[in-house]
Amino acid sequence: MVDLVLLFLFLVSGATTGWICVDLLPDDFLANVLLEDSFFEQLANKADLKSLLAGFGALFGLLAGFSFQQLRKRFIRKTLTMPTDLLVGRSIGLILGLVVANLLIAPILFLPLPREIIFAKPFLAVISNIFFGILGYNLAEVHGRTLLRLFNPNSTEALLIAEGILTPASAKILDTSVIIDGRINALLACGLIEGQVIVSQSVIDELQQLSDSSNNEKRAKGRRGLKLLNKLREIYGRRLVLNATRYEGSGADDRLLKLTEDTGGTLITADYNLSQVAKVKELKVLNLSELVIALRPDVQPGEKLNLKIVREGKEESQGVGYLDDGTMVVIEGARESIGKRLEVIITGALQTSTGRMIFGQLEKGQPPNKSNKTKAT
C-alpha cells in the first residue's frame, strides 16, 4: 500500500511540475517555440503545451517513483542491520549538512532575480541540499564516532574509539550449523565473541523447517537450535538481534552472505564450504572448526604420551587412541593392546582444514600394563 501511495505522489508531483513550469518561461520564448519549432507547431495555445509537459512530467515522476522505491527498500534494509551508534552519527551528519545548506542558500532565495532566471532559485536550493547532505553524511560516517567523547567523555573505551586506537566490535552473524552445534553459547560466555549477535530470518526459517521434519534426527537438531536461541535471548537480551529482513537468494547460505556483506559483520559458521565461499567474496568469517584446531595443544614428534588404546585402526597393526581434546592418535603396533594404557611416542601429525590426525608408535621395552596383570590373575 505504501509503494502505491509513493508512486501516486511522484506521478502527481511530476505532472504538476510539468504544468507549472510553463508559467515560469518567458512569453517571448513561448511564442517562438509555439510558432517556429516544428515539434510544437501543432500546439494551438499555451494550455496544450502545459498538457504536453504535464504528461512528460508524469512519466518522469513515475520513473523517479520506481527508483525511489528501490532506494527506500535498500535504505530500510541497511537501517535495520546498522549499529545504533553509526545510525545516529550518520543521521546527525545528514541533518547538519541540510542545515548548513539552507543557511547558505537563504540569502539567495530573497534576492530579486529577473523573471527569466527565476527558476535558478529552486535549482540552487536542490543542488545545495543534495551536496551538503551527502557531505555531512560522509563526514559522519568517517568521524562520527568522535561524538562518543561528547556524550560520554569519561568513558575510556569511547576515547580510544574516538582516537582510532580501538576499533568497535563488528556484528556477528550466526549460521544454522553454529546454533545447532551449541558451542556458540560457551564462546559467548567466555567473552571470546564481542559485539552484537545477529540471527537472520532465513536461519530461523531453516530451524523451524528442521523442527517440523519427519526425520527424527533433523527434528531433534531443529528443536535443539530453537531452544538454544531462546536461552541466548534470556541471557543476553538486546545483544541478540533477530534480523527480519528477507533477502533474495537461492538458499539460506546465499542470504547469510548477503546479510554479512550489508552489515559488514563477521559470519560465524561450522560449515567449511560456506566459510570458503565467504573468503572468496572477501567477507569476514570465523570457522569454529578452524578455531578449535588453533586452540588445540601442539604435540611435537618425539614427545611421549600415556594413552589408552580404544579401538582398532584401518591398517592391520594399528590401534587408535584419543587426546583429552578429542584428537585422534593412530598408533602403529597397538592393535593387540586394545583396552590398555601404554606409553606412545609421537612420530608425526597431519593437519587439515577439517581436523588434525596424530601418528605414533608404542615405546619399545615398556613394562606390561598393570590393569592387564590384574585381569590375568
MARMARMI-778300 format. One record per residue (C-alpha): residue in three letters; x, y, z. Coordinates in pm, whole numbers, padded with zeros to 5 digits, always signed. Layout:
<drennus>
AlaXYZ;...
</drennus>
This chain:
<drennus>
Met+00000+00000+00000;Val+00285+00239+00085;Asp+00451+00171-00251;Leu+00132+00260-00440;Val+00091+00584-00243;Leu+00453+00681-00317;Leu+00410+00611-00688;Phe+00090+00820-00695;Leu+00262+01111-00518;Phe+00556+01106-00761;Leu+00314+01086-01054;Val+00113+01385-00933;Ser+00429+01580-00848;Gly+00576+01519-01193;Ala+00257+01622-01371;Thr+00219+01933-01154;Thr+00579+02034-01218;Gly+00533+01999-01592;Trp+00214+02203-01581;Ile+00354+02486-01365;Cys+00693+02518-01532;Val+00528+02665-01845;Asp+00428+02975-01646;Leu+00792+03027-01544;Leu+00910+03051-01905;Pro+00928+03396-02074;Asp+00639+03485-02306;Asp+00873+03566-02595;Phe+01031+03226-02565;Leu+00691+03054-02561;Ala+00579+03244-02868;Asn+00890+03146-03058;Val+00856+02782-02958;Leu+00488+02758-03048;Leu+00527+02931-03385;Glu+00870+02826-03514;Asp+00959+02491-03365;Ser+00847+02207-03590;Phe+00779+01979-03295;Phe+00548+02225-03119;Glu+00385+02380-03424;Gln+00083+02151-03387;Leu+00007+02301-03045;Ala-00273+02553-03059;Asn-00203+02753-02747;Lys-00030+02763-02412;Ala-00276+02520-02249;Asp-00185+02249-02498;Leu+00184+02296-02413;Lys+00100+02267-02043;Ser-00084+01941-02105;Leu+00207+01801-02305;Leu+00467+01893-02042;Ala+00238+01763-01768;Gly+00230+01427-01945;Phe+00608+01419-01975;Gly+00637+01525-01610;Ala+00403+01244-01503;Leu+00615+00990-01696;Phe+00939+01111-01541;Gly+00772+01125-01200;Leu+00664+00762-01236;Leu+01019+00656-01327;Ala+01154+00858-01035;Gly+00899+00687-00809;Phe+01021+00340-00906;Ser+01382+00446-00845;Phe+01288+00594-00508;Gln+01116+00268-00408;Gln+01432+00070-00471;Leu+01640+00321-00276;Arg+01384+00315+00006;Lys+01392-00065+00035;Arg+01770-00065+00036;Phe+01778+00211+00297;Ile+01537+00025+00526;Arg+01736-00296+00488;Lys+02059-00122+00583;Thr+01895+00068+00869;Leu+01760-00250+01029;Thr+02105-00406+01041;Met+02314-00095+01110;Pro+02468-00048+01459;Thr+02284+00215+01661;Asp+02585+00443+01714;Leu+02662+00450+01342;Leu+02297+00517+01255;Val+02279+00808+01500;Gly+02608+00954+01376;Arg+02503+00943+01011;Ser+02164+01095+01091;Ile+02322+01384+01280;Gly+02569+01441+00995;Leu+02288+01448+00738;Ile+02083+01693+00947;Leu+02379+01925+01000;Gly+02457+01916+00628;Leu+02099+02016+00540;Val+02103+02296+00799;Val+02425+02439+00653;Ala+02284+02414+00301;Asn+01968+02607+00388;Leu+02160+02872+00581;Leu+02383+02933+00280;Ile+02103+02935+00024;Ala+01864+03156+00229;Pro+02016+03492+00117;Ile+01995+03385-00249;Leu+01625+03299-00214;Phe+01550+03656-00102;Leu+01732+03818-00393;Pro+01504+03984-00652;Leu+01607+03794-00964;Pro+01468+03864-01315;Arg+01179+03654-01431;Glu+01394+03491-01699;Ile+01622+03324-01440;Ile+01374+03284-01155;Phe+01400+02906-01188;Ala+01762+02930-01065;Lys+01641+02965-00705;Pro+01478+02619-00667;Phe+01758+02466-00875;Leu+02029+02604-00644;Ala+01828+02501-00337;Val+01802+02140-00455;Ile+02168+02119-00559;Ser+02296+02270-00232;Asn+02081+02042-00016;Ile+02199+01733-00203;Phe+02565+01837-00192;Phe+02582+01937+00175;Gly+02356+01648+00282;Ile+02587+01391+00122;Leu+02893+01577+00258;Gly+02758+01570+00614;Tyr+02660+01203+00582;Asn+03006+01101+00460;Leu+03187+01307+00725;Ala+02973+01149+00997;Glu+03047+00802+00862;Val+03421+00864+00892;His+03439+01081+01205;Gly+03101+01025+01368;Arg+03237+00810+01648;Thr+03413+01113+01794;Leu+03066+01212+01917;Leu+03115+00944+02184;Arg+03353+01182+02358;Leu+03084+01450+02371;Phe+02813+01225+02510;Asn+03035+01024+02746;Pro+03375+01194+02789;Asn+03467+00984+03094;Ser+03447+00654+02907;Thr+03792+00514+02831;Glu+03654+00296+02555;Ala+03481+00595+02396;Leu+03806+00791+02399;Leu+04002+00507+02243;Ile+03742+00461+01970;Ala+03731+00833+01903;Glu+04109+00849+01867;Gly+04116+00550+01633;Ile+04323+00339+01874;Leu+04042+00093+01945;Thr+03812-00026+01668;Pro+03449-00108+01755;Ala+03346-00471+01757;Ser+03174-00587+01440;Ala+02842-00766+01449;Lys+02850-01146+01448;Ile+02611-01330+01213;Leu+02530-01686+01324;Asp+02495-01973+01078;Thr+02247-02258+01133;Ser+02529-02508+01187;Val+02675-02299+01471;Ile+02341-02273+01651;Ile+02273-02646+01622;Asp+02632-02721+01729;Gly+02579-02534+02057;Arg+02939-02420+02108;Ile+02845-02057+02043;Asn+02694-02042+02392;Ala+03028-02132+02552;Leu+03216-01884+02331;Leu+02982-01603+02433;Ala+03005-01699+02798;Cys+03386-01691+02783;Gly+03384-01349+02622;Leu+03556-01462+02300;Ile+03271-01326+02088;Glu+03218-00949+02111;Gly+02961-00713+01963;Gln+02602-00774+01865;Val+02492-01123+01768;Ile+02262-01128+01465;Val+02034-01419+01375;Ser+01877-01379+01031;Gln+01522-01470+00940;Ser+01648-01735+00694;Val+01823-01918+00980;Ile+01507-01913+01192;Asp+01303-02044+00898;Glu+01556-02323+00842;Leu+01545-02423+01210;Gln+01166-02426+01201;Gln+01173-02640+00889;Leu+01406-02886+01060;Ser+01181-02892+01370;Asp+00882-02987+01156;Ser+01072-03256+00965;Ser+00952-03617+00968;Asn+01311-03731+01022;Asn+01379-03779+01393;Glu+01743-03667+01371;Lys+01663-03347+01180;Arg+01371-03272+01411;Ala+01597-03306+01716;Lys+01857-03070+01562;Gly+01596-02807+01480;Arg+01443-02814+01826;Arg+01787-02800+01990;Gly+01872-02493+01781;Leu+01547-02311+01870;Lys+01595-02398+02237;Leu+01947-02250+02227;Leu+01819-01928+02067;Asn+01561-01889+02345;Lys+01835-01946+02603;Leu+02062-01685+02440;Arg+01773-01437+02429;Glu+01716-01482+02804;Ile+02086-01443+02888;Tyr+02196-01164+02654;Gly+01870-00976+02590;Arg+01908-00696+02337;Arg+02255-00806+02239;Leu+02090-01086+02038;Val+01930-00921+01734;Leu+01676-01101+01517;Asn+01708-00963+01165;Ala+01369-00982+00994;Thr+01497-00877+00650;Arg+01411-01138+00389;Tyr+01694-01134+00137;Glu+01656-01278-00208;Gly+01873-01581-00280;Ser+01886-01944-00384;Gly+01928-02070-00028;Ala+01993-01986+00336;Asp+02370-01969+00279;Asp+02331-01717-00004;Arg+02107-01498+00213;Leu+02356-01515+00502;Leu+02635-01398+00273;Lys+02424-01102+00159;Leu+02342-01011+00520;Thr+02712-01030+00611;Glu+02801-00808+00316;Asp+02536-00548+00402;Thr+02622-00527+00772;Gly+02999-00555+00734;Gly+02990-00808+01019;Thr+03163-01141+01075;Leu+02997-01466+00972;Ile+03038-01743+01231;Thr+02992-02091+01089;Ala+03099-02452+01125;Asp+03039-02520+00754;Tyr+03372-02547+00571;Asn+03225-02481+00224;Leu+03034-02173+00341;Ser+03346-02031+00504;Gln+03542-02076+00182;Val+03273-01902-00025;Ala+03276-01612+00224;Lys+03654-01583+00187;Val+03623-01580-00192;Lys+03377-01290-00160;Glu+03625-01118+00076;Leu+03387-01128+00372;Lys+03494-01163+00733;Val+03431-01518+00855;Leu+03513-01726+01162;Asn+03510-02104+01117;Leu+03461-02276+01452;Ser+03641-02587+01329;Glu+03950-02378+01249;Leu+03919-02208+01588;Val+03913-02543+01768;Ile+04219-02656+01574;Ala+04401-02336+01664;Leu+04325-02384+02036;Arg+04444-02743+02050;Pro+04773-02806+02230;Asp+05066-02859+01996;Val+05217-03209+02006;Gln+05574-03241+01878;Pro+05737-03550+01721;Gly+05936-03744+01981;Glu+05705-03645+02267;Lys+05580-03925+02493;Leu+05213-03957+02583;Asn+05029-04203+02803;Leu+04725-04308+02603;Lys+04457-04571+02624;Ile+04414-04779+02310;Val+04041-04754+02238;Arg+03981-04937+01910;Glu+04137-05087+01601;Gly+04281-04877+01320;Lys+04231-04913+00946;Glu+04559-05096+00891;Glu+04626-05445+01026;Ser+04862-05347+01309;Gln+04717-05007+01403;Gly+04535-04906+01716;Val+04357-04578+01790;Gly+04367-04358+02098;Tyr+04245-04004+02172;Leu+04388-03695+02338;Asp+04192-03506+02603;Asp+04062-03261+02339;Gly+03934-03544+02118;Thr+04221-03551+01867;Met+04265-03899+01719;Val+04604-04069+01754;Val+04686-04357+01518;Ile+04939-04591+01686;Glu+05145-04848+01498;Gly+05168-05194+01653;Ala+04889-05130+01906;Arg+04617-05348+01756;Glu+04673-05623+02012;Ser+04671-05376+02304;Ile+04310-05251+02286;Gly+04191-05153+02634;Lys+04543-05099+02767;Arg+04705-04770+02867;Leu+05056-04752+02722;Glu+05338-04506+02656;Val+05323-04377+02297;Ile+05597-04186+02112;Ile+05463-03927+01867;Thr+05613-03968+01519;Gly+05420-03704+01319;Ala+05097-03517+01264;Leu+04872-03441+00969;Gln+04695-03102+00973;Thr+04389-03050+00751;Ser+04120-02783+00727;Thr+03867-03019+00885;Gly+04080-03154+01168;Arg+04411-03298+01282;Met+04541-03653+01299;Ile+04845-03758+01503;Phe+05060-04065+01438;Gly+05266-04253+01693;Gln+05420-04587+01789;Leu+05449-04788+02108;Glu+05759-04729+02317;Lys+05985-05030+02298;Gly+06066-05221+02613;Gln+05789-05071+02831;Pro+05661-05289+03117;Pro+05331-05475+03089;Asn+05020-05277+03170;Lys+04913-05308+03535;Ser+04548-05329+03457;Asn+04612-05632+03234;Lys+04813-05804+03510;Thr+04512-05769+03736;Lys+04282-05915+03476;Ala+04517-06211+03414;Thr+04532-06303+03782;
</drennus>
